[in-house]
Amino acid sequence: MTGPGSITRARTVWCAFCWADPGASCTALDGQHFARYLRAYRRQVISRDTMIAACLAVPQISYGQVVPDAAVPDSTGPAPAGRQDEPAVKHRTS
């Protein structure tokens, strides 16, 4: 399945910081709050690689940090299918 790029995917969820509507930009400066990327990642709308790119795009991370749109690669690959990239948790039995 192919779909819109990473930034467009992130915009499909509400911003949990400024409550920008889905589809609307968080700022007039072409950027999204980190909270929006985090919310999109938690809902499996964007990939882990997109989340890493958003983290690396700014010198420090906070919930309200604005991530410039130009700093996040606009991939056109498939949306993530789940959390298969996460390591399995091993529980102690003793």
C-alpha positions as CSV (number, residue, x, y, z in Angstrom):
1,M,0.0,0.0,0.0
2,T,1.4,3.4,-0.9
3,G,0.1,6.6,0.6
4,P,0.9,10.1,1.4
5,G,4.2,11.2,2.7
6,S,5.4,11.2,6.3
7,I,4.3,14.8,7.1
8,T,0.9,14.4,5.5
9,R,0.5,11.2,7.6
10,A,1.4,13.0,10.8
11,R,-1.2,15.7,10.0
12,T,-4.0,13.0,9.9
13,V,-4.1,13.2,13.7
14,W,-4.9,16.0,16.1
15,C,-2.0,17.9,17.6
16,A,-2.0,17.1,21.3
17,F,-0.1,20.3,22.0
18,C,-2.0,23.1,20.2
19,W,-5.1,21.0,19.2
20,A,-4.7,21.8,15.5
21,D,-7.3,19.9,13.5
22,P,-6.2,16.9,11.4
23,G,-5.0,18.3,8.1
24,A,-4.1,21.7,9.5
25,S,-0.6,22.8,10.2
26,C,0.4,23.5,13.7
27,T,2.2,26.7,12.8
28,A,2.3,29.2,10.0
29,L,6.0,28.5,9.7
30,D,5.5,25.0,8.1
31,G,6.2,22.9,11.1
32,Q,4.4,20.4,13.4
33,H,4.7,20.1,17.1
34,F,6.6,17.0,18.3
35,A,3.4,16.0,20.1
36,R,1.7,15.5,16.8
37,Y,4.5,13.1,15.6
38,L,4.4,11.3,18.9
39,R,0.6,10.9,18.7
40,A,0.8,9.7,15.0
41,Y,3.5,7.2,16.0
42,R,1.5,5.8,18.9
43,R,-1.4,5.3,16.5
44,Q,0.9,3.6,14.0
45,V,0.3,6.2,11.3
46,I,4.0,7.0,10.8
47,S,7.0,4.7,10.9
48,R,9.8,4.4,13.4
49,D,12.2,5.9,10.9
50,T,10.0,9.0,10.5
51,M,9.9,9.3,14.3
52,I,13.7,9.1,14.5
53,A,14.0,11.7,11.8
54,A,11.7,14.1,13.7
55,C,13.8,13.5,16.9
56,L,17.1,14.2,15.0
57,A,15.7,17.3,13.3
58,V,15.8,19.5,16.4
59,P,18.6,20.2,19.0
60,Q,16.4,19.2,21.9
61,I,13.0,17.5,22.3
62,S,10.0,18.7,24.2
63,Y,6.3,18.0,23.7
64,G,5.8,21.5,22.3
65,Q,8.9,21.6,20.2
66,V,8.2,22.6,16.6
67,V,9.8,20.2,14.1
68,P,10.3,21.9,10.7
69,D,8.5,20.1,7.9
70,A,11.6,20.3,5.7
71,A,13.7,18.4,8.2
72,V,11.5,15.2,8.0
73,P,11.9,13.1,4.9
74,D,8.7,12.9,3.0
75,S,8.7,9.1,2.4
76,T,6.2,7.6,0.0
77,G,6.6,4.1,1.3
78,P,3.9,2.1,3.0
79,A,2.5,3.0,6.3
80,P,3.8,0.9,9.2
81,A,1.8,-2.3,9.7
82,G,2.4,-2.6,13.4
83,R,5.1,-2.8,15.9
84,Q,7.0,-5.8,14.6
85,D,10.2,-3.7,14.8
86,E,10.0,-3.6,18.6
87,P,12.0,-6.3,20.5
88,A,10.0,-8.9,22.4
89,V,9.9,-8.4,26.1
90,K,11.3,-11.3,28.1
91,H,9.6,-11.9,31.5
92,R,11.4,-13.5,34.4
93,T,9.8,-16.7,35.5
94,S,11.7,-17.0,38.8
